[in-house]
Amino acid sequence: MTSLFDEPAEPGGEAVDPGAPLAVRMRPRSLDEVVGQAHLLGPRSPLRRLVEADEPMSLVLYGPPGTGKTTLAHVISLATRRQFVQLSALDAGVKEVRAVISGAKRELTYAGRRTVLFIDEVHRFSKTQQDSLLSAVEDRIVSLVAATTENPFFSVVSPLLSRSLVLALQPLSDDDVRAVLRRALTDERGLAGAVTLGAEAEEHLVRVASGDARKALTALESGAGAAVAAGAAEIDLPTLETAVAQAAVRYDRQGDMHYDVASALIKSIRGSDVDAALHYLARMVVAGEDPRFIARRLVISASEDIGMADPTALQTAVAAAEAVALIGMPEGHFPLAHAVVHLATAPKSNAVTVAIGESVADVRAGLGGPVPAGLRDAHYAGAKKLGHGRTYVYPHDAPEGIVPQQYPPDALVGRDYYRPTSRGAEAGIGARLGKLRAILRRTR
């Protein structure tokens, strides 16, 4: 836990540890130095009001790593005239939270100064730990600034959300990342012109950063160290690639990114973009996603989005799921890719999905009624006396294997749930279905 009890330093007056990581040394000292997040930094934005007008409010900052959540809290610590206290959800519990709240009450009572409480990775707090903040936030004893990489509507308790303003931070644009890199190259707090950055190397850094300023600065620092060690004045692409072997895949199996990438995979299959689908499959595989989860999604997709347009799609998806269970990973990604390619390139139809959806809706709406007497079970003693099965005609006895008789309850006679498309195998099914319905309803 860290606390800022004295008046905060003016921007530019903060001492910088020259041994700190580059990303720490280059942390902005004022809102005007923050790169990106223009949608949150306007003249009347909540952040501006909190920092400049000293308004009491609580914020939940939500966004991917490296987008500036901790930076914004740091700027608040420098600019606000309140006491600033920081907790990390990794090592703080209810005891620490209550201690901060008690200190905040004393500070408000005896010094007339409010407290800003910054909690990093608030999604790691249990429900009990989050609940312990409620009264202090509601009574404005503290202004909470909570940071999370996970969707707060999944990971933060509703009472705390209702008392806070949720601000979504976006990944930095490529131009934002370039601005961060170029500032770090020349700024006295950064590399102070010790090396330059080649154009190809800069593009590589922007690409591997994927909107994460901290990742970009960490990679730049590594590349600069390699260049200086080699006696070079420029960080070129080969030097940078040696220093930064691989870009980390941004994927949180426990957070909303897990659902976002899975959603993108299924929507790419539905949209018949096989290349995009393979990309999202690769992201899930490389990140160590449970292959059973991927396989289950593919089985659902085969019925939901393809259905009878290609009846073999479900067979392939089920076979892929069984193959993964049989051989495991990493080889299991081959049958998964096999299924993704089949599903993405197959003709699409949601006619099965619509049919079962409408059927369920009618049942829930009370449309039904008695099963026709001819279809009722006639195998038990006394069934025939009740008329069960008396009018039933056995279809196999008919030349075409189908006879005109009523199958649905009276309330649903003539209702068409399954309406095949003209795509793929459903074109033929549709033609046959028309003939079947004409025979079945001949006497109606």
C-alpha positions as CSV (number, residue, x, y, z in Angstrom):
1,M,0.0,0.0,0.0
2,T,1.3,3.4,-0.9
3,S,0.0,6.8,0.3
4,L,0.6,10.3,-0.7
5,F,0.0,12.4,2.4
6,D,1.8,15.6,1.3
7,E,0.8,18.0,-1.4
8,P,1.4,16.4,-4.8
9,A,4.3,17.4,-6.9
10,E,3.6,19.7,-9.8
11,P,3.8,18.1,-13.3
12,G,7.5,17.9,-14.2
13,G,8.6,18.2,-10.6
14,E,8.4,14.4,-9.7
15,A,11.7,12.7,-9.2
16,V,12.3,9.9,-11.7
17,D,14.3,6.8,-10.7
18,P,16.8,6.3,-13.6
19,G,16.9,2.6,-12.8
20,A,13.1,2.2,-13.2
21,P,11.8,0.4,-16.3
22,L,11.3,2.7,-19.3
23,A,7.5,2.3,-19.1
24,V,7.6,3.6,-15.6
25,R,10.0,6.5,-16.3
26,M,7.8,7.6,-19.3
27,R,4.5,7.6,-17.4
28,P,2.7,10.8,-18.1
29,R,2.7,13.5,-15.3
30,S,-0.5,15.3,-16.4
31,L,-3.6,14.6,-18.5
32,D,-2.2,16.7,-21.3
33,E,0.7,14.2,-21.6
34,V,-1.6,11.2,-21.8
35,V,-1.6,9.7,-25.3
36,G,-4.9,8.2,-26.7
37,Q,-8.2,8.0,-24.9
38,A,-9.4,11.2,-26.4
39,H,-13.0,10.2,-25.8
40,L,-12.3,10.3,-22.0
41,L,-10.1,13.4,-21.8
42,G,-12.3,16.2,-23.2
43,P,-12.8,19.5,-21.4
44,R,-15.8,18.4,-19.4
45,S,-15.0,14.7,-19.2
46,P,-15.4,12.9,-15.8
47,L,-11.6,12.5,-15.6
48,R,-11.0,16.2,-16.1
49,R,-13.6,17.1,-13.5
50,L,-12.1,14.7,-11.0
51,V,-8.6,16.0,-11.5
52,E,-9.2,19.7,-12.1
53,A,-12.4,20.5,-10.3
54,D,-11.9,18.2,-7.3
55,E,-15.3,16.7,-7.7
56,P,-16.3,13.7,-5.6
57,M,-16.9,10.7,-7.8
58,S,-15.8,7.1,-8.1
59,L,-14.6,5.5,-11.4
60,V,-14.1,2.0,-12.8
61,L,-11.4,2.1,-15.5
62,Y,-11.9,-0.9,-17.8
63,G,-9.6,-1.8,-20.7
64,P,-6.9,-4.1,-22.0
65,P,-3.4,-4.0,-20.6
66,G,-1.2,-1.0,-21.5
67,T,-4.1,1.4,-22.3
68,G,-3.4,3.8,-19.4
69,K,-5.4,2.7,-16.4
70,T,-2.6,2.9,-13.9
71,T,-1.3,6.0,-15.8
72,L,-4.5,7.8,-15.2
73,A,-4.5,6.9,-11.5
74,H,-0.9,8.2,-11.4
75,V,-1.9,11.5,-13.0
76,I,-4.7,11.8,-10.4
77,S,-2.1,11.3,-7.7
78,L,0.0,14.1,-9.0
79,A,-2.7,16.6,-9.8
80,T,-5.5,16.1,-7.2
81,R,-5.3,17.9,-3.8
82,R,-6.7,14.9,-2.1
83,Q,-4.9,12.2,-0.2
84,F,-4.0,9.4,-2.6
85,V,-3.9,5.8,-1.5
86,Q,-3.1,2.8,-3.7
87,L,-4.0,-0.9,-3.1
88,S,-3.3,-3.9,-5.3
89,A,-6.0,-6.5,-5.2
90,L,-3.2,-9.1,-5.5
91,D,-2.0,-8.6,-1.9
92,A,-4.7,-6.6,-0.1
93,G,-7.7,-8.0,1.7
94,V,-10.7,-6.7,3.7
95,K,-8.4,-5.8,6.6
96,E,-6.3,-3.5,4.4
97,V,-9.4,-1.9,2.8
98,R,-11.0,-1.2,6.2
99,A,-7.7,0.4,7.4
100,V,-7.7,2.7,4.4
101,I,-11.3,3.7,5.0
102,S,-10.6,4.4,8.7
103,G,-7.6,6.6,7.7
104,A,-9.8,8.4,5.1
105,K,-12.4,9.2,7.8
106,R,-9.7,10.7,10.1
107,E,-8.3,12.7,7.2
108,L,-11.7,14.0,6.3
109,T,-12.7,14.8,9.9
110,Y,-9.4,16.4,11.1
111,A,-7.9,17.8,7.9
112,G,-11.0,18.3,5.8
113,R,-9.3,16.5,2.9
114,R,-10.9,13.7,1.0
115,T,-9.1,10.5,-0.2
116,V,-8.7,8.9,-3.6
117,L,-8.4,5.2,-3.3
118,F,-6.9,3.4,-6.3
119,I,-7.3,-0.3,-6.5
120,D,-5.5,-2.1,-9.3
121,E,-6.9,-5.3,-10.7
122,V,-10.1,-4.9,-8.7
123,H,-11.6,-8.0,-10.5
124,R,-9.4,-10.1,-8.2
125,F,-11.2,-8.9,-5.2
126,S,-13.8,-11.3,-3.9
127,K,-17.4,-10.2,-3.5
128,T,-16.9,-9.7,0.3
129,Q,-13.8,-7.5,-0.4
130,Q,-15.8,-5.5,-2.9
131,D,-18.8,-5.2,-0.6
132,S,-16.5,-3.7,2.1
133,L,-16.0,-0.7,-0.1
134,L,-19.7,0.1,-0.6
135,S,-20.5,2.4,2.4
136,A,-17.3,4.4,2.0
137,V,-18.0,4.9,-1.7
138,E,-21.6,5.8,-1.1
139,D,-20.8,8.2,1.7
140,R,-18.0,9.7,-0.4
141,I,-15.5,9.1,2.3
142,V,-13.3,7.8,-0.5
143,S,-13.4,8.4,-4.3
144,L,-12.7,5.0,-5.7
145,V,-10.6,4.7,-8.9
146,A,-10.6,0.9,-9.7
147,A,-8.8,-0.6,-12.6
148,T,-9.6,-3.9,-14.3
149,T,-8.7,-5.7,-17.5
150,E,-11.9,-7.7,-17.3
151,N,-15.4,-6.6,-18.2
152,P,-16.6,-5.0,-14.9
153,F,-20.2,-6.1,-15.6
154,F,-18.9,-9.7,-15.1
155,S,-16.3,-9.1,-12.5
156,V,-17.4,-6.2,-10.2
157,V,-20.5,-6.5,-7.9
158,S,-23.5,-4.6,-9.1
159,P,-23.9,-2.3,-6.0
160,L,-20.3,-1.0,-6.5
161,L,-20.9,-0.5,-10.2
162,S,-24.1,1.5,-9.5
163,R,-22.1,3.8,-7.3
164,S,-19.3,4.3,-9.9
165,L,-18.9,5.7,-13.4
166,V,-17.6,3.0,-15.7
167,L,-15.1,4.3,-18.3
168,A,-13.9,2.0,-21.1
169,L,-10.4,2.6,-22.3
170,Q,-9.6,1.6,-25.8
171,P,-6.4,0.0,-27.2
172,L,-4.0,2.7,-28.5
173,S,-4.0,3.3,-32.2
174,D,-0.9,2.7,-34.2
175,D,-0.3,6.4,-34.4
176,D,-0.7,6.7,-30.6
177,V,1.9,3.9,-30.1
178,R,4.3,5.7,-32.5
179,A,3.9,8.9,-30.5
180,V,4.7,7.0,-27.3
181,L,7.8,5.4,-28.8
182,R,9.1,8.7,-30.3
183,R,8.7,10.5,-27.1
184,A,10.6,7.8,-25.2
185,L,13.5,8.0,-27.7
186,T,14.1,11.7,-27.1
187,D,12.8,12.5,-23.6
188,E,15.3,13.0,-20.8
189,R,13.3,10.6,-18.7
190,G,13.5,8.0,-21.4
191,L,16.4,7.1,-23.8
192,A,17.4,10.8,-24.2
193,G,18.6,10.4,-27.8
194,A,21.1,7.6,-27.0
195,V,19.8,5.6,-30.0
196,T,17.5,6.0,-32.9
197,L,14.9,3.7,-34.2
198,G,14.8,2.5,-37.8
199,A,11.6,2.8,-39.8
200,E,11.2,-1.0,-40.2
201,A,12.0,-1.6,-36.5
202,E,9.4,1.1,-35.6
203,E,6.7,-0.6,-37.7
204,H,7.6,-4.0,-36.0
205,L,7.3,-2.5,-32.6
206,V,3.9,-0.9,-33.4
207,R,2.7,-4.3,-34.8
208,V,3.8,-6.4,-31.8
209,A,2.5,-3.8,-29.3
210,S,-1.1,-4.3,-30.5
211,G,-2.3,-1.1,-28.9
212,D,-0.4,-1.7,-25.6
213,A,1.9,1.2,-24.7
214,R,3.7,-0.7,-21.9
215,K,4.5,-3.6,-24.2
216,A,5.8,-1.2,-26.8
217,L,8.1,0.6,-24.3
218,T,9.3,-2.7,-22.8
219,A,10.2,-3.9,-26.3
220,L,11.9,-0.6,-27.1
221,E,14.0,-0.7,-24.0
222,S,15.1,-4.3,-24.8
223,G,16.0,-3.3,-28.3
224,A,17.9,-0.2,-27.2
225,G,19.9,-2.4,-24.7
226,A,20.8,-4.8,-27.5
227,A,21.8,-2.0,-29.8
228,V,24.0,-0.3,-27.2
229,A,25.6,-3.6,-26.3
230,A,26.5,-4.1,-30.0
231,G,27.9,-0.5,-30.2
232,A,25.2,0.5,-32.7
233,A,23.6,4.0,-32.7
234,E,20.3,2.7,-34.3
235,I,17.9,0.0,-33.4
236,D,17.4,-1.9,-36.7
237,L,14.9,-4.6,-37.4
238,P,17.3,-7.6,-36.9
239,T,18.5,-6.2,-33.6
240,L,14.9,-5.7,-32.5
241,E,13.7,-9.1,-33.6
242,T,16.6,-10.7,-31.6
243,A,15.7,-8.8,-28.5
244,V,11.9,-9.3,-28.9
245,A,11.5,-12.9,-29.9
246,Q,7.8,-13.2,-29.8
247,A,4.8,-11.0,-29.3
248,A,2.5,-12.2,-26.5
249,V,-1.0,-13.2,-27.5
250,R,-3.5,-11.0,-25.7
251,Y,-6.1,-13.5,-24.4
252,D,-7.5,-14.0,-21.0
253,R,-9.2,-17.4,-20.6
254,Q,-11.0,-16.2,-17.5
255,G,-12.1,-12.8,-18.8
256,D,-14.3,-11.3,-21.5
257,M,-11.6,-11.6,-24.1
258,H,-12.2,-15.4,-23.8
259,Y,-15.8,-14.8,-25.0
260,D,-14.9,-12.1,-27.5
261,V,-12.5,-14.3,-29.4
262,A,-14.8,-17.3,-29.3
263,S,-17.6,-15.0,-30.6
264,A,-15.4,-13.8,-33.4
265,L,-14.6,-17.4,-34.3
266,I,-18.2,-18.4,-34.6
267,K,-19.2,-15.2,-36.4
268,S,-16.4,-15.6,-38.9
269,I,-17.6,-19.2,-39.6
270,R,-21.2,-17.9,-40.0
271,G,-19.9,-15.3,-42.4
272,S,-18.0,-17.9,-44.4
273,D,-14.6,-16.1,-43.9
274,V,-12.4,-19.2,-43.5
275,D,-9.2,-17.2,-43.1
276,A,-10.6,-15.0,-40.3
277,A,-12.0,-18.2,-38.6
278,L,-8.6,-19.9,-38.7
279,H,-7.0,-16.8,-37.2
280,Y,-9.3,-16.8,-34.2
281,L,-8.8,-20.5,-33.8
282,A,-5.1,-20.0,-33.8
283,R,-5.4,-17.3,-31.2
284,M,-7.3,-19.6,-28.9
285,V,-4.9,-22.5,-29.5
286,V,-1.8,-20.5,-28.9
287,A,-3.2,-19.0,-25.8
288,G,-3.9,-22.5,-24.3
289,E,-7.7,-22.4,-24.6
290,D,-9.4,-25.7,-23.5
291,P,-9.8,-27.6,-26.8
292,R,-13.0,-29.1,-25.5
293,F,-14.5,-25.6,-25.3
294,I,-13.5,-24.9,-28.9
295,A,-14.9,-28.2,-30.1
296,R,-18.3,-27.6,-28.3
297,R,-18.6,-24.3,-30.0
298,L,-18.0,-25.9,-33.4
299,V,-20.6,-28.6,-32.8
300,I,-23.1,-25.9,-31.9
301,S,-22.2,-23.9,-35.0
302,A,-22.7,-26.9,-37.2
303,S,-26.3,-27.1,-36.3
304,E,-27.1,-23.4,-35.6
305,D,-25.6,-21.9,-38.7
306,I,-25.3,-24.7,-41.3
307,G,-27.9,-27.2,-40.4
308,M,-29.4,-29.2,-43.3
309,A,-27.6,-27.0,-45.9
310,D,-24.7,-29.4,-45.3
311,P,-25.8,-32.3,-43.1
312,T,-22.2,-33.6,-43.0
313,A,-21.0,-30.5,-41.1
314,L,-22.3,-31.7,-37.8
315,Q,-20.6,-35.1,-38.4
316,T,-17.3,-33.3,-39.0
317,A,-17.7,-31.2,-35.9
318,V,-18.5,-34.1,-33.7
319,A,-15.7,-36.1,-35.2
320,A,-13.3,-33.3,-34.4
321,A,-14.5,-33.2,-30.8
322,E,-13.9,-36.9,-30.5
323,A,-10.5,-36.7,-32.2
324,V,-9.4,-34.0,-29.8
325,A,-10.5,-36.1,-26.8
326,L,-8.6,-39.1,-28.3
327,I,-5.3,-37.5,-29.2
328,G,-5.1,-34.3,-27.1
329,M,-3.1,-31.3,-27.8
330,P,-1.0,-30.0,-29.6
331,E,-2.0,-32.4,-32.5
332,G,-5.6,-31.8,-31.7
333,H,-5.5,-28.5,-33.4
334,F,-5.4,-30.3,-36.8
335,P,-8.9,-31.8,-36.5
336,L,-10.2,-28.5,-35.0
337,A,-8.8,-26.7,-38.1
338,H,-10.4,-29.4,-40.3
339,A,-13.7,-28.7,-38.7
340,V,-13.3,-24.9,-38.9
341,V,-12.5,-25.1,-42.6
342,H,-15.5,-27.4,-43.3
343,L,-17.9,-25.2,-41.4
344,A,-16.7,-21.9,-42.8
345,T,-16.8,-23.0,-46.4
346,A,-20.1,-24.9,-46.1
347,P,-23.4,-23.4,-47.4
348,K,-25.2,-21.7,-44.5
349,S,-28.8,-22.1,-43.2
350,N,-30.3,-21.2,-40.0
351,A,-33.6,-22.9,-40.9
352,V,-33.2,-25.6,-38.2
353,T,-32.4,-22.9,-35.6
354,V,-35.5,-20.9,-36.6
355,A,-37.7,-24.0,-36.7
356,I,-36.8,-25.1,-33.1
357,G,-37.0,-21.6,-31.9
358,E,-40.5,-21.1,-33.2
359,S,-41.6,-24.5,-31.9
360,V,-40.3,-23.8,-28.4
361,A,-42.0,-20.3,-28.5
362,D,-45.4,-21.9,-29.4
363,V,-45.1,-24.5,-26.7
364,R,-44.3,-21.8,-24.1
365,A,-47.2,-19.7,-25.4
366,G,-49.5,-22.6,-24.6
367,L,-50.1,-23.7,-28.2
368,G,-50.5,-27.5,-28.1
369,G,-53.5,-29.5,-27.0
370,P,-54.1,-33.3,-26.9
371,V,-52.0,-35.6,-28.9
372,P,-54.3,-37.0,-31.8
373,A,-55.9,-40.2,-30.7
374,G,-54.4,-42.2,-33.6
375,L,-50.8,-41.3,-32.3
376,R,-51.3,-42.2,-28.7
377,D,-49.7,-45.2,-27.1
378,A,-51.8,-48.3,-27.7
379,H,-49.6,-51.0,-26.2
380,Y,-51.1,-51.2,-22.7
381,A,-54.2,-53.0,-21.6
382,G,-57.3,-50.9,-22.1
383,A,-55.7,-48.5,-24.6
384,K,-57.9,-49.6,-27.4
385,K,-61.0,-49.1,-25.3
386,L,-60.0,-45.5,-25.1
387,G,-59.6,-45.3,-28.8
388,H,-55.8,-45.0,-28.8
389,G,-54.2,-45.9,-32.1
390,R,-57.5,-46.9,-33.7
391,T,-57.2,-44.5,-36.6
392,Y,-53.5,-44.7,-37.1
393,V,-52.3,-45.8,-40.6
394,Y,-48.9,-47.5,-40.7
395,P,-46.9,-45.5,-43.4
396,H,-44.7,-48.5,-44.5
397,D,-47.8,-50.2,-45.8
398,A,-48.3,-47.4,-48.3
399,P,-46.5,-47.5,-51.7
400,E,-44.8,-44.2,-51.2
401,G,-44.1,-44.8,-47.4
402,I,-46.3,-41.8,-46.5
403,V,-50.0,-41.5,-45.9
404,P,-52.3,-38.5,-45.3
405,Q,-53.1,-38.3,-41.6
406,Q,-52.9,-35.8,-38.8
407,Y,-49.8,-35.7,-36.7
408,P,-49.8,-32.4,-34.9
409,P,-52.3,-31.3,-32.3
410,D,-55.4,-29.5,-33.7
411,A,-54.0,-26.1,-32.7
412,L,-50.9,-26.6,-34.8
413,V,-52.4,-28.1,-38.0
414,G,-50.8,-26.4,-41.0
415,R,-48.1,-24.7,-39.0
416,D,-44.8,-24.7,-40.9
417,Y,-41.8,-24.5,-38.6
418,Y,-39.0,-25.8,-40.9
419,R,-38.6,-23.6,-43.9
420,P,-35.5,-24.8,-45.8
421,T,-33.5,-22.3,-47.8
422,S,-32.3,-22.8,-51.4
423,R,-28.7,-23.1,-50.3
424,G,-26.7,-26.4,-50.4
425,A,-28.5,-29.6,-49.7
426,E,-31.6,-27.7,-48.5
427,A,-32.5,-26.9,-52.0
428,G,-33.3,-30.6,-52.6
429,I,-34.8,-31.0,-49.2
430,G,-37.2,-28.1,-49.8
431,A,-38.5,-29.6,-53.0
432,R,-39.1,-32.9,-51.3
433,L,-40.7,-31.2,-48.2
434,G,-43.2,-29.5,-50.4
435,K,-44.4,-32.9,-51.8
436,L,-44.4,-34.5,-48.3
437,R,-46.6,-31.7,-46.9
438,A,-49.0,-31.9,-49.9
439,I,-49.6,-35.6,-49.2
440,L,-49.8,-35.3,-45.4
441,R,-52.4,-32.5,-45.6
442,R,-54.4,-33.9,-48.6
443,T,-57.5,-34.5,-46.5
444,R,-57.4,-31.3,-44.5
